[in-house]
Amino acid sequence: MTALISAFPRRIAVLGSSGSIGKNALEVIAGSDGHLVPILLSVHRRTDILAEQVRQIIDRNAALPRWIAVTDPAADRSPLQQLPKTIEIRFGHDALCEMIRQTEIDTVLSAIVGSAGLTSTVAALEAGKTVALANKESLVMGGSVLTGFAEKHGGRLIPVDSEHSAVMQALQSWKMDSGQEKNSAEHSAGSAVEKIILTASGGPFRNRTLAELADVTVEDALAHPTWNMGKKITVDSATLINKALEIIEARWFFDIPAAKIGVMIHPQSLIHSMVEFVDGSVMAQMSPPDMRLPIQLALNYPFRFPGPSLKWDWTKSRMLEFYPPDYERFPAIPLGLEVAEKGGTAGAVINAANEVAAAAFLAGKLPFHKIVSICRTVLENHTFDPNPALEELPAVDRRARTEAEKMI
Ligand SMILES: NC(=O)c1ccc[n+]([C@@H]2O[C@H](COP(=O)([O-])OP(=O)(O)OC[C@H]3O[C@@H](n4cnc5c(N)ncnc54)[C@H](OP(=O)(O)O)[C@@H]3O)[C@@H](O)[C@H]2O)c1
């Protein structure tokens, strides 16, 4: 009880508040009865959404944010003029990183999209904060360098991705009382784990043939069957590169070899992932597909409270299906396993190549089926470094982008 009282109210920095995760997080915060307080908000350029978010906080008579960061200095500043003068507003990534270091901030929700989220994730970990990590790209790029950095500075990573949140919960079911892995890192899978099985909806093209994948449109790719997300991750879910990034993320989050990570297609998106233990027992986490649940768990971690996320209607029949992924139609999965195995600079390279290729597809400059092949070629052509320093990653990212751009 004392631990619970001293853990709240918790002051949350919501990075990327105008995005899909950011908006869901603000709903979770609004429904938290004052347990969670939004102390810092950041957007890149959608200042109109930001101003509306602050207006809604004022309408609820809730505590106002103290800081706002707009990372694109060229963003339209006019919507910000109506904001209360008590809020400090600053521009640029450096300003955001300085704000993140404020001692009043307890938890940083890292929900900026893409490699742009790396510097703020690093700043939060360096300041010893708890980071609720939606920006999987940080961990894909940084790998063990990032987890080692977090440990060194007393920062802590809590997963927001629904799959990793599911794995964390499944692992806790056993770790909590056993003490078997007492000295291992907080989320490490440990020797009792046989396999982590990440589930994937299969995206909008689950049933398309290889030939049909050649001419899918942007509109087709953005029509995800079960999740409503930002554009980049929706395209990543259609190519299944998102699952590749999640395999790499799982490798580092749970300190588990790539050979012990598997993927199953589960079209209903009700089981968010599973852990198989060495004795054959499998623990799965189930809930309707609603990102507010893993966000809420990460922000309140390790406590659970009622919240706004959808509940399952247990009076209705349900079918749960599982299929092994087709590696020929979706070569992103073996690519992800390979990168997770390699480590080093491989994660930063595949991430950068994918960001360039996915953006080109969204801009109508690249056919859908070329996205993953560009990632593979850029990966194969790069000069691999097994032990890059954190400071070297932006340069690795830039080189991979240039290579990918040349191929478009
Ligand atoms: N959406 C989901 O359900 C989901 C699930 C699991 C994990 N994730 C992960 O969560 C992260 C966010 O995804 P999302 O779907 O919420 O993305 P999104 O809807 O596209 O939102 C992206 C957010 O990042 C900001 N942003 C964009 N470029 C930026 C830059 N260069 N510098 C600083 N901020 C920038 C955007 O600001 P502006 O709006 O001002 O441009 C926006 O607030 C991604 O890493 C994704 O993989 C998402």
The ligand as an SDF file (V2000), in Angstrom:
LIG
                    3D

 48 52  0  0  0  0  0  0  0  0999 V2000
    0.1620    3.5240  -33.2960 N   0  0  0  0  0  0  0  0  0  0  0  0
    0.2430    2.3770  -32.6370 C   0  0  0  0  0  0  0  0  0  0  0  0
   -0.7640    1.7350  -32.3540 O   0  0  0  0  0  0  0  0  0  0  0  0
    1.5870    1.8530  -32.2170 C   0  0  0  0  0  0  0  0  0  0  0  0
    1.6810    0.5920  -31.6050 C   0  0  0  0  0  0  0  0  0  0  0  0
    2.9170    0.1480  -31.1530 C   0  0  0  0  0  0  0  0  0  0  0  0
    4.0480    0.9350  -31.3130 C   0  0  0  0  0  0  0  0  0  0  0  0
    3.9320    2.1400  -31.9390 N   0  0  0  0  0  0  0  0  0  0  0  0
    5.1420    2.9470  -32.1120 C   0  0  0  0  0  0  0  0  0  0  0  0
    4.9090    4.2210  -31.5070 O   0  0  0  0  0  0  0  0  0  0  0  0
    5.6050    5.2400  -32.2270 C   0  0  0  0  0  0  0  0  0  0  0  0
    4.5960    6.3030  -32.6440 C   0  0  0  0  0  0  0  0  0  0  0  0
    3.6870    5.7080  -33.5550 O   0  0  0  0  0  0  0  0  0  0  0  0
    2.3220    6.4590  -33.9710 P   0  0  0  0  0  0  0  0  0  0  0  0
    1.5500    5.4480  -34.7220 O   0  0  0  0  0  0  0  0  0  0  0  0
    1.7250    7.1190  -32.7650 O   0  0  0  0  0  0  0  0  0  0  0  0
    2.8830    7.5480  -34.9870 O   0  0  0  0  0  0  0  0  0  0  0  0
    2.1280    8.8480  -35.5580 P   0  0  0  0  0  0  0  0  0  0  0  0
    0.6750    8.7370  -35.3620 O   0  0  0  0  0  0  0  0  0  0  0  0
    2.6480    9.0490  -36.9260 O   0  0  0  0  0  0  0  0  0  0  0  0
    2.6730   10.0320  -34.5940 O   0  0  0  0  0  0  0  0  0  0  0  0
    4.0210   10.3530  -34.6020 C   0  0  0  0  0  0  0  0  0  0  0  0
    4.3320   11.4040  -33.5620 C   0  0  0  0  0  0  0  0  0  0  0  0
    5.7310   11.7250  -33.6760 O   0  0  0  0  0  0  0  0  0  0  0  0
    5.8810   13.1390  -33.9670 C   0  0  0  0  0  0  0  0  0  0  0  0
    7.0000   13.2910  -34.9040 N   0  0  0  0  0  0  0  0  0  0  0  0
    7.0350   12.9690  -36.2170 C   0  0  0  0  0  0  0  0  0  0  0  0
    8.2420   13.2510  -36.7330 N   0  0  0  0  0  0  0  0  0  0  0  0
    8.9780   13.7820  -35.7380 C   0  0  0  0  0  0  0  0  0  0  0  0
   10.3100   14.3060  -35.6560 C   0  0  0  0  0  0  0  0  0  0  0  0
   11.1310   14.3320  -36.7090 N   0  0  0  0  0  0  0  0  0  0  0  0
   10.7310   14.7780  -34.4660 N   0  0  0  0  0  0  0  0  0  0  0  0
    9.9130   14.7630  -33.3660 C   0  0  0  0  0  0  0  0  0  0  0  0
    8.6400   14.3060  -33.3840 N   0  0  0  0  0  0  0  0  0  0  0  0
    8.1970   13.8030  -34.5600 C   0  0  0  0  0  0  0  0  0  0  0  0
    4.5660   13.5460  -34.6040 C   0  0  0  0  0  0  0  0  0  0  0  0
    4.3820   14.9640  -34.4700 O   0  0  0  0  0  0  0  0  0  0  0  0
    3.4900   15.7700  -35.5700 P   0  0  0  0  0  0  0  0  0  0  0  0
    2.1210   15.1440  -35.4900 O   0  0  0  0  0  0  0  0  0  0  0  0
    3.5180   17.1600  -35.0870 O   0  0  0  0  0  0  0  0  0  0  0  0
    4.1510   15.5580  -36.8990 O   0  0  0  0  0  0  0  0  0  0  0  0
    3.5750   12.7230  -33.7920 C   0  0  0  0  0  0  0  0  0  0  0  0
    3.3290   13.3280  -32.5560 O   0  0  0  0  0  0  0  0  0  0  0  0
    6.2830    4.5350  -33.4080 C   0  0  0  0  0  0  0  0  0  0  0  0
    7.6000    4.2590  -33.0600 O   0  0  0  0  0  0  0  0  0  0  0  0
    5.5000    3.2320  -33.5690 C   0  0  0  0  0  0  0  0  0  0  0  0
    6.2730    2.1910  -34.0920 O   0  0  0  0  0  0  0  0  0  0  0  0
    2.7500    2.6080  -32.3870 C   0  0  0  0  0  0  0  0  0  0  0  0
  1  2  1  0
  2  3  2  0
  2  4  1  0
  4  5  1  0
  4 48  2  0
  5  6  2  0
  6  7  1  0
  7  8  2  0
  8  9  1  0
  8 48  1  0
  9 10  1  0
  9 46  1  0
 10 11  1  0
 11 12  1  0
 11 44  1  0
 12 13  1  0
 13 14  1  0
 14 15  2  0
 14 16  1  0
 14 17  1  0
 17 18  1  0
 18 19  2  0
 18 20  1  0
 18 21  1  0
 21 22  1  0
 22 23  1  0
 23 24  1  0
 23 42  1  0
 24 25  1  0
 25 26  1  0
 25 36  1  0
 26 27  1  0
 26 35  1  0
 27 28  2  0
 28 29  1  0
 29 30  1  0
 29 35  2  0
 30 31  1  0
 30 32  2  0
 32 33  1  0
 33 34  2  0
 34 35  1  0
 36 37  1  0
 36 42  1  0
 37 38  1  0
 38 39  2  0
 38 40  1  0
 38 41  1  0
 42 43  1  0
 44 45  1  0
 44 46  1  0
 46 47  1  0
M  CHG  2   8   1  16  -1
M  END
$$$$
